[in-house]
Amino acid sequence: MESSAARVEAKASDRADADALLETLRQLAAELRPGRAAPPGSLDARLEQDYGLDSLGRVELFLRLERRFGVSLPEAVMASAETPRDLLRALLAAGSAHPQHAQAVERAAALASESAVPDRAQTLAEVLVQARGGTWGRDDVILASVGAGRLKRIDASGGSLVDAPPNKGALRYPAFLPDGRHFLYTNVATDSGGIYVGSLDNSETRRLFSDRSEAVFVLASGSRTGHLLFVRENTLVAAPFDWRNVQISGDVMPVTEGVRTSGANAGYAAISASDNGVLVYSTGDVGVAGLQAIWYDRAGKPLGPAESGIFSMPAISPDQKAVAFVRGLLGSPDIWIRDLVRSSTDTRFTSRGSANGMVNIAPVWSPRGERIAFTASLAGPFGALYQKAANASGQAELLLSAVNARSEQWSRDGRFIVFTRIDPKTLLDIWVLPIADGVAGKPWVFLQTESSESQGQLSPDSRWMAYTSDESGQREVYVRPFPSAEDRLKISTAGGEQPRWRGDGRELFYVAGDGKMNAVAFKATAGLKPSFVPDVPLTLFDPHIYASAAGSQDVFQYDVTTDGKRLLVMTPATAALDPPLTVWVNWSAALKKLTSPISK
């Protein structure tokens, strides 16, 4: 019996099932009829005429559907089904006793006749800070890790992001289990890290393993059991997992060696597996592990061999004798200082977990080089501001208690620390923290608009603020008077970011939209009517600078010496940034041959 008009529109969970069914059909049709035009993406297409499924093709289709949906289909359906809609009704009915298919039979008839494939992407909500993992459940719920490692949920039709318990720790990479209510996630915090399982229905959680690795659940090929795949000590491992009872059901077994979690995004594992027994994984680090530091002169000539390692956010000391930088250690960035005089000796400046954070980034030197301010957070590129003696002695001192700040510069006169602040309504804004004798005052906003402004840099005389903004629709470099912020002058001509002043304040460097290093000379006058007249930007060279993601991660990846003659640039080491992908067909069959589990 047909459903009433009020129930004609199917829920998105049924749409997800329809999409999965049509995808399985398209894949099988492509294998059976290579080179033929793709069949229509409709639930009312014909299995035989449109998809070319004979009796053997139907058998293969049913095996794939049972593996993908975790159900048993009646044999009669295999012979009687004429359209994908018939199959979908059978799938929903077969799963009606299962939690994710409550009321499935009632909803099956409510599916609209048109294709379930959307014709365009839909924006559900703006995410200011990078998301680290997302998952779409069968009950129209999407979970995502955003900001400082917080889980947020949103309805598949759109709306507001709201907290999804739990939210203690640095939580990343959520992944729904087949029931659509329970989900896996990874806590990358040092004290409580591990692979956890949570639920939409309550705030109870349980740690499954202490490994700080993303976990992927996959139904084992040829059976109704499942496995958790994750990385342990550079080895991809599999743990039998009873997803119905949400518990580990066997020993952890090694799958293959040489698989790592990311050095850029803590816990991220480049692994994926399908329910039909295909496994894909990367055997190298992913992210910025392949960055190298190179010194260039203004003409782009390298001044020495590249120094490989995990580097980011370089900051040259005022006396040019040291450089502070960020080195990621297994995805937990810390600040180090390299002595440029004594054989490039490196000294750790922060320790993982210091200053109540496991992410320590964005170092900026005080004018005399005796102290360094930096950002510490539980996860992500924004947090609280701290300062510490440059010789790494003593404890870090809190300057600004926050979770939404990132240090950008300590002014040359020592009076201000410029920082970027993230705000749900105004995106990225430029703030100023007054400081005197190491004591911070009350912060105040320099520039706050509906656009994103970041990377604020005060001129050596503290009369001008250079910064990056996307107000024009693309990132450009601008200059405003300080502290009034009245008016603004566009410096870059075809995209730009990461402005840096020369030590004498007579030249401004920036990275253009095409990635090339540019420099702009100018004439500036202060007073009641300040003026800033830039020359035409001069392209210096292409440093192949590492391209940080725009928005929340727009950090500096170069610095320039006081005289403007040398630049230290973070560039990708191409080979390291292209780790190989391995495709393993029928990988689960290898598990059956293993007899030596690894320790839990």
Phi, psi and omega in degrees: 000134183290147179285163180290165183298330182291346182245018182293324182282116183286153177287157184295337178293321176292325177297321178298319177297316179298317178300316181296320179296311181296324178296317179297318178296317180296318179297316181293318179298322179294326178286322182282330184228068182298139179088349179278157179297148180295137178293160179297138181276063184232147176288348181254013173293164183259131185298320184277306185289315185275321183260349177069033183270114171270192184297319178292322178297324178294321178299313179297320179299315182295323178298318181292319180294320180294322178291318185289321185262351179066038181228170172249128180260139176299141180299330181298327180294326182301326181269329188268336184297131180249336183225164173302330179296322177299318179295319182296317177300319180294320179296314180294321178293321180294332180261011186295337178277354184266149185307320185282356181240029173299137185061022183295320182296321180295325184278340187301319183287347184274000181293133178290158187279341183285169181298146179271001183274120181291151180267354177200160180284151180239130175280121181269317181196151177280134178243115186281319180257148188306140176270138178241079176101141176208159182208143182248119181268172184283348181257035176066022181248133175246130175252141178213150174262119182227165175063220183277051176073046179246140176274131178236149176238152179208147177290145183298339178274356179111180181131212183256146172284128179234155180299141176239115181296146006271165176217045176246119182112196177248095193260132184218167169053056176292150179209117180294144169276168186302337181286349178074003180243318177271154180211150173270153170201165182242129173261116184265006177296151186288325187274332184230025185292156177152183177264126185238164170235134179232182183217147174288340188272343180201178182262009180287140178225162177215131178277125180273317179216157179272358181290130178270069182227146170301142180242138179242129176262137179217137173288128183295139180297130176082007179211177180256008175273169179227170178226148166263128175253131177202175184253132176227115178049054177065021177234129174283125183236162179230135178237123176303135187222125177271098186284340178288320179261000176054060180204154176292137185237018179182188183279153175280127184241142176287141178255307177199154181263168176084014178258129186240157166278163188288143172276352181256319181239106188308127174088344183294131179239126181278074179225147176206145181216145177256163182287350179263018171092016179257129181241134175235133179209161178252140181256023176220169177290151179240144179109222188266012180300339181264017178283149176223150181262129181229132172272132177236154165270181186294339180272358180090012179278124176298136184260009179174174180292152178293142178254104185286156179147180180266098184238152176193159173052058180289144177219112181281136181293157181301328179271004177065016183260355181208161175224129173268142181206169179256130176240122180276126178248103182053038176087002179246093188294141173226161181264134177236160176235128178256126176280115183277353182261316185259077170057034176054045179287134179258136177234131177289129181263320176238159177239144179306127182095349177288155181055032177061025179223155174252000175238113180239114190218181170055059178287140174224134184276146169288161186303325180266359175079013182271344180222159177229129172264150182203174180250134178233133180214165177290324177194148176092174188272007179231146180186219179262160179257134180230165171225155182203151178301138184294338177277008176070012178275154176076182181263156175290140181251134181288129175257319183214116179279112183197169173236007188228027183241153173217125182292140181238323185194147168253117188301154185296331178274359175081003187268343187221145166247120179271134178218155175265137179237137180261136184225137182301331184262322186252011176063234182263132182230159179257123180240163180230132177249109176295144179213137179216126181053038177080001181253125183277145175261205181272126181290151177220154185274132177267317183212122181216113180225187177283347177268177177263123175240133183205184177058039180296135180221116177281141176295159181306331178266005178060029179256347183223144177243118171267147183198172178248136179218152176251025184299334181273356185105343172222163183287127179223160178262133180232165174227138174228154174295147177241134008263005190290326182065014180287139181060174175198150183235127179280127184262310180286156184245344181211053183089146179184158178196175176056060179287138176225134178273145168289153187303328180271001177073018183253002182209147180235124177264152172198164177262120184285173182298334179271007178087359182273150178281130179239157175223141182232121170274160184200168172239126183232140175229141178263190179115195182295327177238079182294147178227148180220110185244103181274152171279179175291133179303140180252123177281123182270301181189171176260107183276358185053047185293145178297129184269101174292152178293139178292160178097243189281343185251021187282074184263166179282132178240025173200165170214163184232143179292163184303322181278356178074013184263343181227144179231134176258118190236138173271116181237150179288140167271104194307315184298322182287337182271358180238065180294146183289151174255135178248131176252124184238114179271135179060043182297327184294338178296330179292332180297326182294339181270350182275138180236355184244096177291159173264161185296147177282000000 
